[in-house]
């Protein structure tokens, strides 16, 4: 990692934030759970002060963890590069340093040093774009081969395989059809990869420039998890 | 090192899943009107005062969230609660009833994997032979036979004739492994065969289909063209690739089996958690139901972790990195 400076501010130009919907849904489910708890105790009262303190501390810790692990992580694309917001760290990698975006346990950005003959071979996992075991299996299996059924005509089978010569307004373009057939995480990796390739090509004509990857700790995120944990420990010890 | 991180992550995710399942089960059962359970416990002729007393004794008059946090507190301390009817600890009930079910599931799985994979591999490598056609018919019969029919059939065709001639090794009921390995196998043999009969048919069909697909792949043709022995082509290259969907299916099946073996448990009088959980549902015995739901969720989580690890071993493309 080049330095521990704060990632450069992003511009609004071509800015796009990517994240999966499941963690966001989990965050809102947790928020609903907290609201139900608060409403129930507001209406029916608490059995004891100790009970209220412990439950409040647990809810606070849960909210902090849900924010840090589910709501906060995202990947932001803009004209300057890729900003990867992980639970406790923020990474910024300029487009020209990105070699390839693939999948592992997460969507993984492979990048190197600017101007180096041999690439550094660094990897950066995007926490927001998690690749589940099921998705990994789908990726490994590749696109399913359409099978010709008992009542499927030769023409339909050809159309299913995408080999039909008939163009049609109802048919998606080849690239869109390919992306739609991929699991979400892989489709996002392909999108990030193709955007990186486009930006690299665009910036290649601009001549050599200073480009460095940057990473920084996010203290608010650390505080969001650590402070409630500390409060819970104190409450557990005192109460 | 990557694999340790992966297992730790999966265990943490598993804990969240079990907590979610436990919470959903809790709210599903405990948000109902509390008088239903209390009336059943107090009896038909109970007065409203008695019913109220039962509700207070069970703590069902407390706010639902207070009950929930007490439930979670007990859960974290390994206490699953007490049966409403017998006042027996659910932990003790699980200790008693889990061994027959786990023995049945593990033995059944091993048997159906051996039979299902062996028949599937032979059928695929000798497609359209007499053995293949015969196994196809056997699979159809296996799939169409309800489990209790196979169980009753084995009892009347195998157990009774042997028992009446003084051969008492094969028996019904459950005998723990601590009371002798021979006796344990004798008691479990027929239940294992019953459980394996249907599932072996499913796995035969699955492995045969997958292996036939894999044997038609280009890399198998290349392996044969390179002069590799057929045994090596089949077992080293084809079966390994064909096994991956079978492993996925196995993870799902083992998780579901825990609650699904109740028929076999009843037919052979094994006891087990399937039988007890059905009884708990009939009685509205909420702590027992939730205890068994949590154990079933744990089984699913653990079997999925194991399946993912086996999958990563079988298929280098999903290797954990």
Interface residues (C-beta under 8 A of the other chain):
Chain A: X36 X37 X40 X41 X44 X45 X46 X47 X51 X55 X104 X105 X133 X136 X137 X139 X140
Chain B: X6 X9 X62 X63 X64 X65 X66 X69 X244 X248 X304 X308 X311 X315 X317 X318 X320 X321
